[in-house]
Amino acid sequence: MVLLDEINIALRYDYIDINEVIEFLKTQKPHMTHVVLTGRNAHADLIEAADLVTEMELIKHPFRSGIKAQIGVEF
């Protein structure tokens, strides 16, 4: 499994070319390797190419209770 955490943000700001990512996933990704791409506002082309798309909704977050970001968890 390969986890590309927050890659959708990098794609959103054009730090990475969406076409290169989709091309890699379709033609170069090793068979049976699961790739998880996270982040908000996934590109429509990426959603179209994906096998599974999940949208999460924030219900509760420790930051709202005064707990600051933790090394190794949020950064």
VOMI-701138 format. One line per field, with one value per residue (C-alpha): residue number from 1; residue in three letters; chain; x, z, y. Coordinates in nm, 3 decimals, always signed. Layout:
N
k (NUM ...)
r (ALA ...)
c (A ...)
x (X ...)
z (Z ...)
y (Y ...)
***
This chain:
75
k (1 2 3 4 5 6 7 8 9 10 11 12 13 14 15 16 17 18 19 20 21 22 23 24 25 26 27 28 29 30 31 32 33 34 35 36 37 38 39 40 41 42 43 44 45 46 47 48 49 50 51 52 53 54 55 56 57 58 59 60 61 62 63 64 65 66 67 68 69 70 71 72 73 74 75)
r (MET VAL LEU LEU ASP GLU ILE ASN ILE ALA LEU ARG TYR ASP TYR ILE ASP ILE ASN GLU VAL ILE GLU PHE LEU LYS THR GLN LYS PRO HIS MET THR HIS VAL VAL LEU THR GLY ARG ASN ALA HIS ALA ASP LEU ILE GLU ALA ALA ASP LEU VAL THR GLU MET GLU LEU ILE LYS HIS PRO PHE ARG SER GLY ILE LYS ALA GLN ILE GLY VAL GLU PHE)
c (A A A A A A A A A A A A A A A A A A A A A A A A A A A A A A A A A A A A A A A A A A A A A A A A A A A A A A A A A A A A A A A A A A A A A A A A A A A)
x (+0.000 +0.120 -0.030 +0.003 -0.115 -0.263 -0.165 -0.496 -0.374 -0.054 -0.263 -0.502 -0.218 -0.052 +0.261 +0.209 +0.058 -0.278 -0.224 +0.106 -0.056 -0.345 -0.112 +0.105 -0.194 -0.334 -0.017 +0.277 +0.135 +0.235 -0.054 -0.228 -0.056 -0.318 -0.267 -0.449 -0.463 -0.587 -0.684 -0.978 -1.118 -1.002 -0.974 -1.274 -1.044 -0.890 -1.235 -1.329 -1.016 -1.053 -1.200 -1.321 -1.393 -1.487 -1.590 -1.547 -1.732 -1.578 -1.791 -1.543 -1.178 -0.940 -0.821 -1.166 -1.110 -0.778 -0.551 -0.275 -0.129 +0.102 +0.441 +0.417 +0.039 -0.054 +0.299)
z (+0.000 -0.087 +0.099 -0.072 +0.217 +0.116 -0.250 -0.352 -0.209 -0.415 -0.723 -0.647 -0.648 -0.955 -0.769 -0.937 -1.280 -1.253 -1.589 -1.474 -1.159 -1.350 -1.617 -1.347 -1.171 -1.494 -1.661 -1.420 -1.079 -0.991 -1.005 -0.668 -0.516 -0.337 -0.361 -0.120 -0.211 +0.059 +0.087 +0.015 -0.322 -0.531 -0.900 -1.105 -1.334 -1.035 -0.899 -1.239 -1.247 -0.888 -0.782 -0.449 -0.340 +0.015 +0.147 +0.519 +0.736 +1.051 +1.356 +1.637 +1.643 +1.940 +1.820 +1.904 +2.264 +2.286 +2.202 +1.972 +1.673 +1.778 +1.631 +1.445 +1.411 +1.237 +1.126)
y (+0.000 +0.348 +0.646 +0.985 +1.199 +1.537 +1.494 +1.652 +1.983 +1.961 +1.884 +2.170 +2.424 +2.267 +2.159 +1.821 +1.762 +1.580 +1.411 +1.262 +1.123 +0.967 +0.828 +0.669 +0.517 +0.375 +0.247 +0.222 +0.134 -0.222 -0.470 -0.518 -0.216 -0.011 +0.365 +0.596 +0.966 +1.201 +1.564 +1.786 +1.890 +1.595 +1.678 +1.556 +1.356 +1.181 +1.096 +0.954 +0.735 +0.610 +0.278 +0.419 +0.776 +0.870 +1.209 +1.263 +1.513 +1.658 +1.582 +1.646 +1.754 +1.784 +2.127 +2.264 +2.151 +2.334 +2.040 +2.163 +1.977 +1.695 +1.608 +1.280 +1.304 +1.630 +1.723)
***
